[in-house]
């Protein structure tokens, strides 16, 4: 779609009375409270030079999306690539880095999968149920979170109960034979607060392998649909023990099943079942000036893959014991100290081989936050003792300064990513070569610098330049297995945004991200678009009607097997343009109707070569609240 059509459609949608939304962007014009940037409660404006995006519960509701992966696609600096429809293997690329460099948290609990090949974030089955907000912090954060956060952190914050109690339930349905039932309750009883939710999602889906790709399906055969189902239960519980002590427990359990195809071929005998259970128990003591948190985190993931009569099993488990102390040293200085002991393990039985490995990591970190007038400074250093690789030290500094209506920000940090247990120890099998116990951690240095400019109270724009260099990057090479790539792998680019509230009821936003990646041989990294742009609009038409729209254009990307329409190998996925719409109508104070249309123009595209994506689809639902 050319630029004239792009902007003409955008103007038309904004002027129409249709339904609107896709991957909604949060508002930079507000000053959200965040915890992920510093591990302490802060407003974004007080988080120093950190690059932070907050997606609120309202943003999620406006989008109408079912999964976290769908919601964060529109965030600057983030790219998502899925091997098929909902529930399929999904990769997160932040600022051009590998998926293994991004740490996914749920209420602070690390949820990257220890049994996964590169210990990447397990996000494919993560639904948006019971989520209060999603915090995305871009840039090296190993100094706070350790080895898996060298590119950044995504933290899912779940809802808590409040003084006002409510019970809710809903039903949804739509394209591809999709249906969903959900319900929950929030509230407070004396010293106890709670928020619980349960949901059941099912879809007949569409073929995972792309039947519309004529290089795979030259005879235009009709492939079978690959179904998906997901049952998720989550809870957030708090108990006030005394005037200074509180206990909080968060839990999330998911059971998801997916039918999938073989590579480049339709199949009716492949299926997977994934069960994940994670949570935290935390005791807090508010003994001013020290605020202490004692925590126990756990994350368990079981994945079974059935291919005909063969069943391959993967089990990963992580637990973390920690203490964090926040000290209000002075009115403008907060000191944070943390101690952690973490154990991760895997127990895999796949492709005729078995593997049972574990590793311990002990760590300590120190962080200083200074707020002096219009100047903020955040600095942190972390020491880790890895059972296999010994001592590692990382650090970060992130200052910011407000000059009138202009905010200047900067951050610089070091990071490292240890090889996964699978990369180190996996035995040779029919699937591929064995692991490489000679691997060592990859290290990185990254920085960014940017500004945010308020033109008037309701108009703001900004841009940030970023660059990170990864030394000795760990990669998979066909025929050789996991190798250390000597030299520097470089990622750099620009993230920019503009936001405008021309009317109290109308919010407009746009963003553009340029990402440049090169390995030591000068080759571009796969599936990272150089250019990505988005436009969104939210309109509260009446007190009862909300309308939203967004569009996203994603530029061409490198992918090793990609071919053009004549089936000539190009190693390039073509650019694509998506427009999605959504709306909600508050029929009664207890009844809400909502709906959405995805991929309005039925754009054909692939995020990963040979894997299908959904065409035009529509969904509608009703929610009851009491």
CORMOBEL-V342068 format. One line per field, one symbol per residue. ss: DSSP state (~ for helix, > for strand, _ for the rest). A space follows every 50 residues. Layout:
ss = ???
This chain:
ss = __~~~~~~~~~~~~~_________________>>_______>>~~~____ >>>>>>~~~~~~~___>~~~~~_____>>>>>_______>>>>>____~~ ~>>>>>__>>_>________>_____>___>>>>>>>>___~~~~_____ _>>>>>>>_______>>>>>>>>>~~~>>>>>>>>>>>>__>>>>>>>>> >>>_____>__________________>>>>>>>>>>>>>____>>>>>> >>>>>>>>>__>__>____>>>>>>>>>>>>>>>>>>__>>>>>>>>>>> >>>>>>>__>>>>>>>>>>>>>>>>>>>>>__>>>>>>>>>>>>>>>>>> __>>>>>>>>>>>>>>>>>>>>__>>>>>>>>>>>>___>>>>>>>>>>> >>>__>>>>>>>>>>>>___~~~~~________________>>>>>>>>> >>>>>>__>>>>>>>>>>>>>>>>>>>___>>>>>>>>>>>>>>>>>>>> >>>__>>>>>>>>>>>>>____________>>>>>>>>>>____>>>>>> >>>>__>>____>_____>__>>__>>>>>>>>>>>>>__>>>>>>>>__ __________>_____>>>>>>>>>_
